[in-house]
Amino acid sequence: MKLNRRHFLKTAGLSAAGLLTSQLPISSAEAVPTKPAAGASVMGLVVPKIDTVRVGFIGVGQRGSGHVKHFCHLEGVEIKAICDTDAQVLDKSIEFVIAQGLPKPARYTGSEQAYKDLLNRDDIDIVIISTPWEWHAPMAIDTMESGKHAFVEVPLALTVEECWQIVDTAERTQKNCMMMENVNYGRDELMVLNMVRQGLFGELLHGEAAYIHELRWQMKEIDSKTGSWRTYWHTKRNGNLYPTHGLGPVSQYMNINRGDRFDYLTSMSSPALGRALYAEREFPDDHERNQLNYINGDMNTTLIKTVKGRSIMVQHDTTTPRPYSRHNLIQGTNGVFAGFPNRIAIEQAGSASYHKWDRDMAKWYAKYDHPLWQRMGQEAERNGGHGGMDFLMLWRMVYCLRNAEPLDQDVYDGAAWSVVNILSEASVNNRSNSVNFPDFTRGAWKSGKPLGLIGA
Ligand SMILES: NC(=O)c1ccc[n+]([C@@H]2O[C@H](COP(=O)([O-])OP(=O)(O)OC[C@H]3O[C@@H](n4cnc5c(N)ncnc54)[C@H](O)[C@@H]3O)[C@@H](O)[C@H]2O)c1
């Protein structure tokens, strides 16, 4: 052991004294899973200006149809084609586009592979993928292979191998692959990012994120809609099935992949009881929902350690009866912000102001509303979509493409945030032992630039 450690210190070129500071990883640094690159890094990728962004949609169910609606109200875009295996929802979206006075998009349906015909077109720049989770990785990869930029709903992928395939493909093709984490564009999340950047909380120490959203009712969606496929994930995997909504913003506060990186996690699940009880209460005895073996713990709690020593708690619970929360907590040496409901406590010189939460947000919005929200917030709220965050995200994607700017979220972010799904399962199944994160950036996180305070 001693020899190995001495060897590691030598080969890493670090002094023993340096390594012993709490800022540097000791336990996992020797075993960071990574892979040789298949092409140049796409960190900060800027692609040539696209004056009119020509878009194709794959999957226009509950989520994708909303994206189509927003695109009808965006400047500088053309909706070229839409694909869905469900002809009914497909036609609804096509009719919506026509009703806005826009040209009729081409229609693709008839098989699960019909999306490949859409990808064969040469008049599309970007593809928006809003299909069930298992389709995200193959469709994103096929999109980039067809020479188009991929924009994918959450989560980006479902296995570590898929994450690597997506990263490899983005690097080889030099295409964008953005996981569309809309919560990063919420007014509160943007304001907290602005506060963090201005140093209000001091040095960041700890974050808390969550997707606590009671969704048992989706089990009643049997033949179509989200519950018709999502329910089965509760029978296949025990971990955090949906980590990115809470984790995306906390990662941007902490500059994850841009100066810091997820190092390892440990995860624990509660018993899985709620879905079986719900099925027993809501469905006849012989109903399929009563035959399923629900294994995903009702509450999953994962702890992530970053290489800078910070900690993040991420929770997942779509089963128990309790109010919605993404926690949205960020703790620094000088104070804390917490969401759901919003509250803040800051140490001010000579006062013990931090013993009480300040819940009056008006003055904080007035001082710290993010420049992007100041510019676009009203229009975003008017267009709606989770309080405007959906519209703002899509607007910002189009803005970056039309102005040759890097996107706010890249393929490495999508992979790092999504892989928590997979690694949490591995930890839960191994008595919560820690699991190392792959370094999808292959070391580029060290020089990655923190996200700027985009005001556009
Ligand atoms: N970011 C958010 O706030 C948010 C909110 C809701 C859903 N989502 C995500 O959006 C995605 C879609 O969820 P949803 O609620 O719209 O589900 P949904 O079941 O309503 O829609 C999925 C659609 O994909 C279609 N589809 C399935 N396989 C296909 C294939 N091979 N080719 C073409 N179309 C296919 C289905 O027919 C359906 O219309 C999921 O990944 C979900 O996690 C994100």
PDBQT file of the ligand as one rigid body, heavy atoms in Angstrom, charges set to zero:
ROOT
HETATM    1  N1  LIG A 501     -37.667  18.926 -18.928  1.00  0.00    +0.000 N 
HETATM    2  C1  LIG A 501     -38.887  18.768 -18.461  1.00  0.00    +0.000 C 
HETATM    3  O1  LIG A 501     -39.399  19.582 -17.698  1.00  0.00    +0.000 OA
HETATM    4  C2  LIG A 501     -39.653  17.551 -18.889  1.00  0.00    +0.000 A 
HETATM    5  C3  LIG A 501     -41.024  17.446 -18.591  1.00  0.00    +0.000 A 
HETATM    6  C4  LIG A 501     -41.696  16.322 -19.055  1.00  0.00    +0.000 A 
HETATM    7  C5  LIG A 501     -41.032  15.324 -19.756  1.00  0.00    +0.000 A 
HETATM    8  N2  LIG A 501     -39.700  15.463 -20.007  1.00  0.00    +0.000 N 
HETATM    9  C6  LIG A 501     -38.964  14.446 -20.767  1.00  0.00    +0.000 C 
HETATM   10  O2  LIG A 501     -39.459  14.441 -22.093  1.00  0.00    +0.000 OA
HETATM   11  C7  LIG A 501     -39.415  13.128 -22.638  1.00  0.00    +0.000 C 
HETATM   12  C8  LIG A 501     -40.779  12.739 -23.191  1.00  0.00    +0.000 C 
HETATM   13  O3  LIG A 501     -41.693  12.681 -22.121  1.00  0.00    +0.000 OA
HETATM   14  P1  LIG A 501     -43.262  12.883 -22.353  1.00  0.00    +0.000 P 
HETATM   15  O4  LIG A 501     -43.834  13.172 -21.034  1.00  0.00    +0.000 OA
HETATM   16  O5  LIG A 501     -43.514  13.836 -23.457  1.00  0.00    +0.000 OA
HETATM   17  O6  LIG A 501     -43.670  11.411 -22.806  1.00  0.00    +0.000 OA
HETATM   18  P2  LIG A 501     -44.831  11.036 -23.844  1.00  0.00    +0.000 P 
HETATM   19  O7  LIG A 501     -44.988   9.570 -23.710  1.00  0.00    +0.000 OA
HETATM   20  O8  LIG A 501     -46.017  11.921 -23.661  1.00  0.00    +0.000 OA
HETATM   21  O9  LIG A 501     -44.205  11.396 -25.265  1.00  0.00    +0.000 OA
HETATM   22  C9  LIG A 501     -43.225  10.629 -25.888  1.00  0.00    +0.000 C 
HETATM   23  C10 LIG A 501     -43.560  10.584 -27.363  1.00  0.00    +0.000 C 
HETATM   24  O10 LIG A 501     -42.520   9.877 -28.047  1.00  0.00    +0.000 OA
HETATM   25  C11 LIG A 501     -43.152   9.085 -29.056  1.00  0.00    +0.000 C 
HETATM   26  N3  LIG A 501     -42.233   8.010 -29.455  1.00  0.00    +0.000 N 
HETATM   27  C12 LIG A 501     -41.903   6.876 -28.780  1.00  0.00    +0.000 A 
HETATM   28  N4  LIG A 501     -41.006   6.155 -29.468  1.00  0.00    +0.000 NA
HETATM   29  C13 LIG A 501     -40.792   6.824 -30.633  1.00  0.00    +0.000 A 
HETATM   30  C14 LIG A 501     -39.984   6.576 -31.773  1.00  0.00    +0.000 A 
HETATM   31  N5  LIG A 501     -39.206   5.491 -31.871  1.00  0.00    +0.000 N 
HETATM   32  N6  LIG A 501     -40.017   7.471 -32.785  1.00  0.00    +0.000 NA
HETATM   33  C15 LIG A 501     -40.785   8.577 -32.716  1.00  0.00    +0.000 A 
HETATM   34  N7  LIG A 501     -41.574   8.869 -31.650  1.00  0.00    +0.000 NA
HETATM   35  C16 LIG A 501     -41.567   7.996 -30.627  1.00  0.00    +0.000 A 
HETATM   36  C17 LIG A 501     -44.427   8.605 -28.408  1.00  0.00    +0.000 C 
HETATM   37  O11 LIG A 501     -45.379   8.182 -29.346  1.00  0.00    +0.000 OA
HETATM   38  C18 LIG A 501     -44.860   9.839 -27.637  1.00  0.00    +0.000 C 
HETATM   39  O12 LIG A 501     -45.728  10.660 -28.396  1.00  0.00    +0.000 OA
HETATM   40  C19 LIG A 501     -38.926  12.240 -21.519  1.00  0.00    +0.000 C 
HETATM   41  O13 LIG A 501     -37.570  12.041 -21.671  1.00  0.00    +0.000 OA
HETATM   42  C20 LIG A 501     -39.170  13.036 -20.272  1.00  0.00    +0.000 C 
HETATM   43  O14 LIG A 501     -38.265  12.722 -19.232  1.00  0.00    +0.000 OA
HETATM   44  C21 LIG A 501     -39.013  16.562 -19.580  1.00  0.00    +0.000 A 
ENDROOT
TORSDOF 0
